Amino acid sequence: MNATDSQEPSVAELVRPGVLTQPVYEPGKPIDDVARELGLDPATVLKLASNENPLGASPAGVAAAQRALRQIELYPDGGAVRLRARLADHLGVAPGQVIVGNGSNEILELLGHVFLGPGVEAVMGERAFAVYKLVTLLFGATPVEVPLVDHRHDLDALLAAITERTRLVFLPSPNNPTGTANDAADIVRFARALPPHVIFVFDEAYVEYLDDPADLRPLIAEGRKIICTRTFSKIYGLAGLRLGYGYAPAELTALLNRVRQPFNVNAVALAAGEAALEDAAWVEKSRETNRAGLAQLAAGFERLGLEYIPSVTNFVSVRVGDGAAMFKALQARGVIVRPMGGYGMPEWIRISVGTREQNARVLGELGALVRGEAE
Ligand SMILES: *Cc1c(COP(=O)(O)O)cnc(C)c1O
């Protein structure tokens, strides 16, 4: 047989079902790519597309990462013992209740490994974080998407969508891309109302930005089937290192540990995470900067007469007419935002909150384009 023999199956004919129909996640474009494509100086390109911390990473985290680089010939601690102990302390749970991942996205994938497969359903909001649906489809399970009401998750409708086949129900608080959260008391009631054959995946990627987050730890202590996921990518500013974690009843984390890679989190990320976790001052400063930035953007949108979704996190979605065209026009002027057509919101773009100067720049460019002053 040789490669040109027409009897040979192509690689595409050899894949397992679902691979060819699996949708692909579209990440925010890297600054260097945009600069190269448009012939711009990368230093002048502003990326407000992936909800990263505009102040950068926790300096303590960066210093620890640099120290860890001196020993990268060694495998990392596969059990992440120190980081998990610190997280457990921080959360007031037992170390055995904590699992770390290569980003919290990995924890979502581990949940798929353990709970999803053909014939099984996962319930999620229709405009919730895209990864829930991708993971569900990846494992051959069926996503059941529930419309949001006023850009917020409809908890009663999520409950009503649960069937005997449901294994996972996803709820992000706040949600990406809408920037909204449900009331804490409503979330606790929702968690209590779930039937015992369902695992509740509560995504707290932006929890540090909330004033009054729902606390599910008492329910986890009761042994309820809940996993809360968090990340170092957002307020801690460590998105490039890929580090996230989950906390749950120990029985649940033990199952997730069975399906992860032995060294799923690298040594540099483990060290940076330990240090960043203790850097409360950085978190507070980031929170303050974000609060001011949200107000600045909201005031700017109002001046421009643009509808926006009031946000409780570090990004805000604004209605601009043709979201894809606005994304392109802003990008041509060196500002990268996120178009929302993929979320069924083609008239909207999502803008991450930047520093004061960055927010002023995106508002200025947006204003010029909205008023038709742009060349
Ligand atoms: C950014 C984000 C995450 C975090 O992903 P990581 O893999 O930890 O970087 C998780 N959930 C939501 C809703 C997010 O927006």
The ligand as an SDF file (V2000), in Angstrom:
LIG
                    3D

 15 15  0  0  0  0  0  0  0  0999 V2000
  -11.9280   32.7910   31.7770 C   0  0  0  0  0  0  0  0  0  0  0  0
  -12.9530   31.8520   32.2770 C   0  0  0  0  0  0  0  0  0  0  0  0
  -12.5870   30.6590   32.8870 C   0  0  0  0  0  0  0  0  0  0  0  0
  -11.1500   30.3880   33.2310 C   0  0  0  0  0  0  0  0  0  0  0  0
  -10.4780   29.6220   32.3760 O   0  0  0  0  0  0  0  0  0  0  0  0
   -8.9990   29.1290   32.7460 P   0  0  0  0  0  0  0  0  0  0  0  0
   -8.9440   27.8340   32.0350 O   0  0  0  0  0  0  0  0  0  0  0  0
   -8.9000   28.9760   34.2270 O   0  0  0  0  0  0  0  0  0  0  0  0
   -8.0730   30.1620   32.2120 O   0  0  0  0  0  0  0  0  0  0  0  0
  -13.5690   29.8140   33.3660 C   0  0  0  0  0  0  0  0  0  0  0  0
  -14.8660   30.1470   33.2700 N   0  0  0  0  0  0  0  0  0  0  0  0
  -15.2550   31.2970   32.7210 C   0  0  0  0  0  0  0  0  0  0  0  0
  -16.6910   31.6460   32.7130 C   0  0  0  0  0  0  0  0  0  0  0  0
  -14.3140   32.1700   32.1870 C   0  0  0  0  0  0  0  0  0  0  0  0
  -14.7080   33.2980   31.5930 O   0  0  0  0  0  0  0  0  0  0  0  0
  1  2  1  0
  2  3  1  0
  2 14  2  0
  3  4  1  0
  3 10  2  0
  4  5  1  0
  5  6  1  0
  6  7  2  0
  6  8  1  0
  6  9  1  0
 10 11  1  0
 11 12  2  0
 12 13  1  0
 12 14  1  0
 14 15  1  0
M  END
$$$$
